């Protein structure tokens, strides 16, 4: 007799003694998640689709009581029969108090009600964002949608949100999930597991759940937190929503458009439900930027602050995001159903880049032009099932496939052309170096935002003098695919004790190919001039670096027409201009072999957990998760010109105990405590022992096959108070004890007279991170008349950390005290909202404090690279122009806040960039 059959026989008497009550809680606006249902002391909450299950031992007449913020308490008499009792849909009505139906049905009030209800009833420390709130914020992708959540900050690319950080921790430390599963990642920058979230449009999202302290049934690689994006599911009734908008980006001086549609219904007497949605967002982003590099590897202490080069960069990116989502649900009966979720998102990033470099030590200047279409797509499909075997035993399972792929599109490569001319620089210090005034030995130098090249009038930059020096053709394919299966078995032992057991298997394939060919001009004949190749006006887009009064207009010249760029790397162009093939990468030669590697990561996870209601006020949730990670990858080891195939194993086990304590002090006050153990996996590329040399960006990247994952013991405390209306206040603290911290050490290396920056990952043995956070959300619905429409949403997170960075000074080992790289100390969000009647308006500010970006171990703390504090302000407004039609306005970055990186101290800038204002205006239609 099989063990499964034996278990079923043993539990059968228990199954037969329990009764189950099922139903769904709805309002006119849709399902009400986390509604509280109480029957004779037994309680339950609805899930995200509004469905609840309650197990009782007795039969006969009972009273069912339903509570939900903003809605009148509902009491229903139920005659419980043996077995399953299906109550169907239960409609809730808005309360006749100060909230009123107008507020509950407002543009965003209903969203806040649902979010607060889910947060309040969650077993752990959680933040929630609902779909209708996402739609009312000026945020067009998944990263921007979550930046308003307490403890969350984002990093931007071309002014758009791309990466998400939780509680100031490094981006890689947070798990980004789609319907409970980690998303695969693929981009040109394949060096880590960060999820590029600007490929994912916000319109496809139904809920976002941020778990700051995970439970055993969640994936364990989440030191910072677990961000779960839940896509739209089949509705309870027919729905059709259409949004359309047009916009403008001031930096690019180009228009944009955005449109989305969502349609769902139920057929076959409600057994078959479906939802389909689609979105397109077409826009042009732009960036004006300058960079400086410092000679931090120079053994002369003063000259280590000298400037080796100044870079002027102009970016124009035509971007197009397309997304499709489908959800299908079939109910066989009241006990069994199956679902399918599918999503597809594509992100086309057509970049045109012009860069002018001034090399002060080498006495030359270069211009680099590059252009290509970056293309990333993501798709995910999942088939799942849920079964209720009895009043006590339920099972859900899921099988899925997720894949993300990056490549260059039209053409299938990335061409770059560099022109060079000799120049003479004036304004140098007595030692012949270029300095800021604060660092110069004689005080002779420039200041922040006014660092000028001071080119001699005898050697002006011209298109005739600029000669083609090299052409690079970058070819890149990077994809990651997950195949997965999971199951969860839930057993209700009694009204007080719930047990849960489950497992997950993930098979991940990672493939990276990033070779490039380098062709040198002038070795087989005279190098052509930029003028001879054809020029076009420099794309000022309203003025290059006009935010700092356009100081470089006298050194910016017309540059090669980007339309001619692709012809340089064709066989005809290489032959015509007698370009010498200096480096042609392949998977078998020494220059290119390390740029080809593939990896396999198998994760075998099992967990067991329980939820025990000690009393009506105290609930314990805890258990153990174990993840065995078997990691292998195939790469190459280079010794001189000899290429040797290499297979590397980096397998390890993660044992993760967890405990959550929830104490209901009063009906409105909750105290939460949690201990969790979590980890962060080392990146695939960091484990690759090869070396990648990027001549275009003067960057060398080395891997480290001996890297270990980072582990954390996490301690959390949170106190929450919920107001009677829409609002809450909370305050909490957290502490993380870290081992084997992975960081990127950066040093400098001279190769054939050219200075390269070298990055290499390493482990540190010990570190800690701690902080406090607080939030306040309140709708002032108790005020009279006009004033009841106001509301505020404010949250703040403070994080501090310590780690010791080793280095050698005169052959002696010293340790520098430092904060953890990528960890912001201060995060602050503030929104002022007005919503009353037909009008809604919101102004929102997002602040991210400075953080350590790059450790330069050999040079020491004075030469570390820092990210400067950043504060952006956005505005949104909408008005109901008809019962089912709303007009809306969205504005981003209305203060044109710059993004800066600096060298040791703020005035010693390394990088500064501006994006200007962007916005759109449109219409949202709710047909039914």
N, C-alpha and C positions, 0 to 999 in steps of 0.2 A: 504493500500500500504506500502510495507516495506521501511525502511529508505535507504537501499542500492539502490533499484530501483529508489526512488525519487532522490537520489544523481546522479545516472546515467542519468536520464532525464534532470536534471538541467545543467549538464556538457556537454551533447551531442552537443549543438550548438557550444560550444567552441572546442570540439574535431574536428568537421567537418571543422573548419576554419584553421587548422594547417597542415602543410606539414612536413614530416619527411624524412631525408636523413640518410641512414645507409650504412655502409661499413666496411672493415677491412684493416688495414695497415700492410704490410708484407715486409720482406726482404728475401733474399735467405736463411738466417739462421733461419727464423721463424718470429713470431709476434713481432711488435714493440709497446710495451705499452707506454702510455703517449705521443704519437705523438700529435702534435698540429694541428688542422684543423680549418681554418677560412673561412667563407662564408659571404661576405657583412657585416662584423662587428659581426656576430654571431660566436661563437667559441665553441670548444669541444676538449676533449682529448680521446684517445683510452683507453680502459680498459686493464687488464693484458693479455687478449687474442687478443689484437690489434683491437677490435671492437669499432666503434664510432657511436653516434647518434646526429643529429643536427635537431632542430625544427625551421622552418621558417613559417612566415605568408603568404608570397607571392609565386607565381608560376612564371614560365618562366626561362630564362637563367640567371645563376649565375656562379661565378668563385670560385672554391674551391682551397685553398692553404694549402699545407701540409709541416710542418717543423719537422725535427728530427736531433738531434746531430749526426754529422758525415756523413749525407746523403744529397744529393742534394735536394734543394727545388723543390717540384712538384706542378704544377698548372694544374688543370683540369676544363674544361667547362662542366657544368651540366644543362640540361634542366629539371627544376623541375616541376613535374606533381602533381595534387591534390592527397593527401594521402601519402602513403609510397613509397619512391624512394630508391630502392636497387641498390647500386653501385658494390657490390661484392668485390673481393680482389684487392687491389691497391699495386703494387710492387714499392718499393723504391730502388734507386741505390746509392752506396757509392759516396761521394763527391770527386771531382778531386782536392783536396787541400792537405794540409800537412798531413792530416790523412791517406788518401789513403785506398784502399781496403785491403791491407795487414794488416793494423792495425785494421780496423773494423772487419775483419774476424779472428783476432788473438785468442789465447787461452783464454784470459780473457778480452780483450779490449771491445768486444761486450757486455759483462756483465756489465762493468762499465758504458757504454753508456746508457743501459737500466735503471740501478739503478739511475743514475743521472737524467735521464728524468722523472722517476716516482717521485723522491724527489722534483724536481723543480716544477712540476705541481700539487703536492698534496695540498689540502686545509689547512692542518695542518703541524705541525713539525714532519717530518718522516724521517727515514733512511731505506734503501732498500738494500737487497742482492739478487742476481739472481743465478739461478741454475748453470750456467756454471762457475761462480766464486767459488761456493761451491766446485765444482768438481776439481778445480785447487788449492785448499788449502789443506794442510796436516791435514785435520780434518775429522774424521770418524763418528761423531754423531752430533745431532742437536745442542747441547750446544757448541761444538767446532766450528761449522760452523758460529755461530753468534758472537763469541768472538772478531772478528776484527771490528765489527760495532762500530761507535763512541758512547762512553758512556756505553759500555757493558763490563762486566767482568764475569768470571765464577769461580766456585769452582769445585775441582776435587776429584775423588775417584779412588784409585789405579792408579793415574796419568792420568786418562781420565776425560774429562769435564762431569759434572753431573748437576749442577745447574747454572742458569743465573741470574745476577743482572744488573739492569739498573741505570745508574747515581750514582752508589755507594750505592743505597738504599737496604734494606733487600730483600732477594730473594722473600719472600712471598708477597711483595708489587707490583710485576709485574705480569700481566696476561699473561699466555702462552696459545695461541690459535691455534687450528688446523682448517684451513679454516673458521676462524672467530668465532670459538666456543672454550670455555675453555676445556682443556683436564682434564679428571679425573686422580687421582693420587693414587698409591698404592705402598707401599714398606714396608720393615720390620720396618723402622723408620716412623711411621704413624702420628707423632705428629703435622704435619702442612700441608699446602696446596701446598708445593713446588712440582713442576713437575720434576720427575726424567728423565732427557732428554737423558741419555745415552742409553735408550731403543729404541731411535728413530733414525734410520740411516739417514745420510744426503743425501744419493742418492735418497730418495723418495721426496725431497723438490724441488719445482719449484721456489718459491720466499719466501723471509722472509721480512716482513714489521714490522718495529719497530715504533710505534706511541708514541712519548714522551709526547704529549698533545692530549688526546683522543677527539673524536667528539661524539655527542649524540647517533649516531647509533652504537657505540661500547659498549661492556660490561663495566660497571662502576667500577669494583673492580680492579683498575690499577693505584695506586698511583705512582709507579715507571715508568710504561709504559706498553704498550700492544704489545706483540711480537706475530705476526701472521704468522704461517707456512702454506704456501699454497702448496698443493700437486700437482703433475703433472696432467694435464688435457689433453683431446683429442687433438691431433695435427691437423694442417691444411692439412697435407699430410703424406704419409707413412714415418715412421722413425724406425730405429733399431740401438740401441747403446749397446755395450758390453764392460765392464771393468773387468779386472782380475788382481790380484796382489798377491805377496807373501812377507812376512815380517819377522821381528825378534824383540823380546823384550830383551834388554840386562839384565835387572834386573832379569827376570825369566829364561833367557837363553833358551827360547823356540821360535819356529817359529809361523807364523800366515799366514792366507790367507783371501782374500777378493775378492768377485765377485758380479757383478750386471748386469742386463739386462733391457732395456726399449724398448718396441715395441708398436707402435701405427699406426692407419690408419683410413681412411674414406671410408665408403661403401654406397651403395644405393644412388649413385649420390651425395655424400657429406652429406646426411641427417644424417647418423649414423656415429659417430666418437667414437673411443675407444683408451685407452692407458692402458697397463699393465706393471708393473715393479716389479722386485724382487731383493733382495740383501741378501748376507750372509757375515758375518765377524766373523771369528774364531781366537782367540788369547789368550795368557796367560799373564796376568798382575802380577806384584809383587811389594811388598813394604817392605822396612826395616824401622823400626821405634822404637823410645824409648819415653816413657811417664814418667812424674813425677807428683805426687800430693803433695800439701803442706797443712800443718795443719792450714789453715787460720781461723778456728773457735776457735783456742786456745786463751783463754783470755790473756795469756802472750804475749805482743806485739812482743818480739823477737822470741819466740818459734812459733809464727804464721807463720814464714817463714821457719820453719824446714820442711824437706822432710819426708813424711810418707812412701812413697813407690816409687820404681823405677821399670819400666816395660819395658821389651824387647819384641818386637812383630815382627813376621815374617809372612807376608801374601803372599799367592800364589793363584791367582784366574784365573781359566780357564773360559773364557767368550765367549759366542756365541750369536750374534745378527742376527736375521732373520726378514726381512721385505717384505711385499707384498702390492702393491698399484694397484688400478683399477679405471679408470675413464670412464664413458660412457655418451655420449651426443646424443640426438635425436632431430632433428629440424623438427617439424611438418610442418612449413612454415616459412615465413620470420618474423612472429610475435610471434610465440610460440615455446618454446623448453623445454625439460626436461633433467636433468642430474642426474647421480649417481656417488658418490665418496665413495670408500671403502678403508680402510687401516688396515693392521694387522702388529704388530711388537711384537716380543718376545725377551726376554733378559734372558739368562741363565748365572748365576754367580756362578760357582763352587768354593767355598772358602775353602782353607786349612790354618788354623791359628794355630801358636804355640806361646805361651806367657810364659815368665818367669818373675815372680814378686818377688821383694825383699822388705819385710815389716820390716822396721827398728825399729819401735816401738814395734811390736809384736815378734821380734826376730825369724822370720821364713822366708822361701822362698817357693814359689809354682810354679808349672808348669801347665798350662792349655792348653789342646789340643782340638780343635773343627774343625768340617768339615761338610759342607752340600752344597746342591745346591739351591741357591736362584733363583726363577723363577718368572718373571714378564711379563705379556703380556698386550697388548693394542690393542683394535680394535675399529674402528669407521665406521659407515655407514650413509650416508646422501642421501636423495632423495630431489631434488629441482626443481623448475620450474621458468621460466621467461616468462612474457607475455607483449607484446606491444599492448595496447588497442587502442592507437591513437598516433598522433604526440606529445601529451602532457602527457599522462598517461601510466605509466608502473608499473608492479607488479612483485615482486619476493618473493618466499616463500621457506622454507626448513624444513624438518622433519628429525630428526636423532636420533641415539642411539650410545653412546660411553661407553666403559667399560674398566677398568684396574683392574687387579687382581694380588696379590702377594701370593705366597705360597712356601713352601719347596717341593722339588721334588727329588725323588730317593735318599734317603728315604724321606718320607713326614714329617720329623721332623729334628731338629738341635741338635745333641748330643754334649755335652761338658764334659770333664773329668778333674778334678783338683787333682793334687798330692801335697803333702806338706811334709816339713821336717824342723826341728829346726836347726837354724844356729846361729853363733856368728859373730857380725860385728865389725871390727876394724875401726879406723879412725873417731870415733864419737867425738863430742865436749864434753867439760867438763860436760855439763848438760845431757849427754847421748843421745842427739839428732843428727840427720843427717842434715847437712847444706851444702849449697854452701859456698865457702870461703867468698864471699861478705856479707853473713848474719850471719856467725858463731860468737859467743861471743868471741872466742879466735882466730878467723881467720883461724881455722882448718876446711877445707872442700874442695870441688871440684869445677870445673869450667865448663862452658857450653861445651857440646859435649865430656866431659871427666868425667862424674859423674859415679863413679865406686862403686860397692857394698862393696868392701874391706872385703870379707868373710875371717874369720879366717881359718888358715891352719888346725885347729883342727876339723872343721865342713865343709869339702868340700861337694859340691853338687854332689850326685851320684844317679844313677838309682836305686840302692838297697835301699838307704836311703829315697828316695822319695816314700811316701805311699799314696795310693788313699784316698782322703778325701771326695770328693763328686762327683756325676754325675748329670748333668742336661739334661733334654730332653725338648727343646723348640718346641712348636707347634704353628704355626701362619698362619692365613688366613686373608687377608685384601683386600677388594674390594670396588670399587666405580663405580657407574653407573649413567649416565645422559640420560634422555629422554627429548627431546626438540622439540620445534616448533617455528618458527619465520617467520615474514613477513615484507616486506618493500614496501610502496606505494610511488611512486615518481611522482610528478606533476610539469610540467614546465609551470609556469604561463605566462612567457614571456622570451625573450632572456636574460633578466637580473636576473630573479627571479626563483629559483628552490625550491620547497617545498618537504619535505620528512616526512613521518609518518610511524611508525612501532612498532612492539612489539615482545617480546620473552617470552616464558614460559620454565622453566627448572625444571624438577623433578629429584633431586639427592638422591640416596640411598647410604649410607655409612655403611659398616659392618666391624667390627674389632673383631678378636678373637686371643688372644696372650697368652694362658696359658703355663705354664711349670711345669714339675715335678722335684723335687729335692730329690735325694737319697743320704744318708749319709753312708760312709763306716766306718767300725771299731766299730760300736755300737753293733753288734751282733757277733763279732768275729774279728780276726786279719785282718787288712786291707792289701790287696795285694800291693806289691811294683811295681813300674814302670817296673823294670827289669823282674819281674815275668809275666807281661802282654805282654812282647815282645817289643823290641825297634828297631828303625831304625835310620840311620844317620840323623843328623840335616840338613835340606835342605838349605845349604848356598847360593846356586844359584850364585856362584862366589864370595862369601864372605859376611858375615852378617855385615852391617854397615861399609863396607870398605871405604865409603866416609869420615868417621872420623877415619880411620886407625884401624878399627876392634878392639876396646878396650875391647870387651866382650868375646873374644874367650876362655878365661880361665874359664868362668862360664857357657858357653853354653855346654850342654851335649846332647848325643843321647836321643831321646824321644820316647814315645810310638808310635808304628806303627798306623797311622791314619786308616788303614784298619781294625784294631781291635776295633775301637771306637764304631761303631754301635752295636757291640755285647754286650756292657756293659748295654745298656738300653732295651734289650730284656728280656722277662720273665725269660729265661734260665740264662742270665747274672746276673740279679738281684738276682736270687736264688743262683747261684753258688758262688757269691762273698758276699752273705749275706748283701746286701745293704738295708738300712732302709729307708722306704718311708717317709722322713721328711715333704715333701709338695707335694701334688698331686692336681693340680688345676682343677676346674670345674666351670661351670657357676653358680653353686648353693652354693659353699662353700666360706668362708671368704677370703681365700688366692687367689682365682681365679676369683671371681665374677666381680671385677672391670676391668678385662682384656677382658671382653665380653661387647660390647655395639654396638648399631646401631643407625643411625641418618637419618632423612629425612630433606631435604632442598628444599623448593619450592620457586622459584624466579619468580615474575610477573613483567615484565619490559615493559614500554611504553615510547616512545620518539616522539618528534616533533622537526624538525630542518629546517632551510632554508639557502640557499646560494644566496646572493644578490650581484650582480656586480654593485657597486655604479658608477664605471666608468671603463674605459679601464685599469686602474691601481689598483683600490681598490676593494677588494672583502671581504665581511663579511660572515662568516659561524657561525651559533649559534643555540641554542635551549636548550631544557630541556629533561633530562632523569630521570625517576623515577623507582626505583627498590624496590619493597616490598619483603622482605625476611622473610619467615615463616620457622623457624628452630625448630625442636623437635628431641630429641634423648632419647633412652631408655638405662639406665645403672643400676648400683647398688650402694647403700649406705651401708657402713660397720660400724657396731657399735659392737665392740668386735668380737664375732663370729656370730653375727646375720646379715643376708643378707636381705636387703629390696629393692624391685624393685623401680626404680625411673624414672619418666618421666619429662624431663626438657624442657621448652620453652625458646627460645632466639630470638624472632621475633623482627624485626625493619624495618624502612623505610629509604631509601636513596634517597634524592631529590638532583639532580645533574644538576645545570645550567652550561652552557658553551658558550664561545664566542671566535672565532678566527678571527684575522684581517690579511689579506695578502695584502701588498702594493708593487706593481711592480714599483720600482724606475726607472729602465731602463730595457732594454731587458735582461740584464745580472745580474741585482741586485734586490734582493727581501728582504723586511723587514716583519717579522712575529711577531705578538703578540697574546697571548692566555691567557684566564682565564678559568680554568676548576675546577670542584669539583669532587673528586673521593674518593674511600674508599678501605679498606682492611678488609675482613671478618675474624673473629676470627676462629681459627682452631677447628675442631670437637673434637679432643682429649683434647684440652685446656678447652673446655666447659664441659667435663666429670668430675663430682665432685669426682669421685673415686680416689684411690691411687694405683699406679703400682710400685711394688718393684722388681727391676732387680738385683738379687743376683750375676749374672755372672759379671756384670759391676759395681756393688756397686752403683746403681743409683735408686733413688726414684723420681717418677714423679707424681705430683698432678695436678688436673685440677681446674678450677674456673668457676662455672656455671654463675657467674654474669658478665663475660667479655663482653665488648662492642666492636663493630667494630671501627677501626681507620678511621677517616675522614681527608681529606686534601683539603685545598683551594690552588690551584696551579696557579702560575703566570710565564709565559714563554716569553722570548724575543729572537729572532734569526735573524741575518743578514746573507745573503748568496750572494756570487758573483760567477757567472759561467763563466769560461773561454770559449774562442771560440772553443777550441778543447775538449779533454777529461779531465775535471778537474773542481774543484770548491774549494772555501775557505769559511768557515763560522765561526761565533763566536756568542755565545749566553749566556744567563743567566737565572736562574730559582730560584724560591722561593716557598717553601711549608710550609704552616701553618697547624700544625697537632693538633688534639685533640684525647684523649683516646688512646694514643699510647700503644700498647700491647708489653710487654717485659717479658723476663724470668728471674725471680729472682733465684739465686742459693745460697744455704746455705749448712751447714754440720750438720749431725745428727748421733749420736752414737747408734747403735742397737746391744745389746748383745756383746759389745766389738769390733764391726766392724764399721768402719767409712763409712757412706754413703753420697753421694752428693745428695741434694734435689733440684729439679727444680719445680718451680710453676709460672704460668703466672699471670700477674697483669696489670692493666690499669694505665697510667699516664695521667694527665689532659692536659698538654700543652707541645708542643715542636715545633721546627722549623728546616727546612733543606733548604740550599741554595747553589748555586754553579755557576760556569761558565764552558763553554765548547768551544772547538775550533777544527776545522778540516781542513786539507789541502790535496787535491787529485790533482795530476797533472801528465799527460803524456807529456814528452818533445818532442813532435812530430815535433816541429819547428826546432830542431837541425839537423845538417847535418849527413848523413850516419849512421854509427854505433851508434852514440849518441842519435838518435831519438827513440831508443828502451827503454830508461830509464824512470822510473816513480816512484813516491813516494805516499804513503798514510799514513798520520800521523794524529792522533787525541788525544786530552787530555781532561779530565774532572776533575775538582776540586769540591769537595763537603764538606761542613761543616755543623754542626748541634749542637743544644743545647737542653738538657733536664735536668730537676732536678730530682734526685733520692733520695727519702726519706729514712732515717734510724734513729735508735734510739741509742744514746750514753748516758749511765747513766740515762736512762729513759727520756731523752730530745730528741725531734725530731730535726734533722738537715737535710739539703738538699745538696747533692753533685752535682755540675755542671758536666755534662757528655755529650759526643756525643751519638747519637742514636746507639744502638747495631746493628751490622752487616753492618754499613755504612762506606765504604772505602772513605778516603779523596782524594786519587789520583788514577786515572786510565789513563793509557797511552798505545796507540798502535802505532807501527811504522812498515811500510813495505817498503822495497826497491825492486823494480820490474825491471826486464829487459825482454822485449818481442820484438823480431824483427825477421822477417823471420820465420824459423822453430823452433826457440828456445824461451822458456820462463823459467825464474828463479825468485824466490822470497824468500827473507829472512825476517821473521816477528818476532817482539818482542811484548810481551804482559805483561804489568806491572799492578799489583794491589797492592795498598798501604795498610798499616796496618788498622785494624778496631777493635773496641770493640766487642768481641765475647760473653762473658758472664758477667753479672753483679752479683756480690756477695754482696747483699745489706747490710747484717749485718756486713760483714768484712770491707767494705769500698773500695774506689778507688784503694788503693795500692795493693789490692788482686783481682782486675778484671782480667779476662782472655782476652788476645788480640791475634789477628791473625797478624802474621808478614808479612811485604811486600814480594811480590813474583814476580819474573821476569823470564819468559820462552821465549826461542828462538826456532823457527821452521824454516824449510827450505823445499822448494818444487821446482821441475824443471820438464820440459817436453820438448820433441823434436818430431817434425813431421817426422817420418821415412818413411811415404808414404802419399799420399793425404788424405787418410781416417784413418790413423793409427798414434797414438801418444804413445810414451813411456814416463813414468813418474816415478819420485822418490819423496818420502815424508819422512821427518825426523822430529820427535817431541822431544822436550826437550833436545836439543843437548848440553846444558850447565848443565844438571842434577840439576836443581834448586830445593832446598829442600822446603818443606812446613813446617812452624813452627807456634806454638802457645806459648805465653809466659805469665808469671805471674807478672803483674805490670810493669816490665821493661825487655828489650830484653834478657839480660844475664841470667835471671831467667826463663829458658825454661820450658814449660809444656809438649810440644810434638814436635817432629821433625821427618820427614819422607822423604825418598828418593825413586825415581822411575826409574831413569836412562833413557837411550836413547831407543826409539823405532822407527821403520820405515818400509817402504815397497817400493817395486819397481814393476811396472806393465805396462800394455798395455791397451789403450783405443781405441776402434774400432768403427767408424761411418760407418755402412754398407750402409745405405741410410737414 
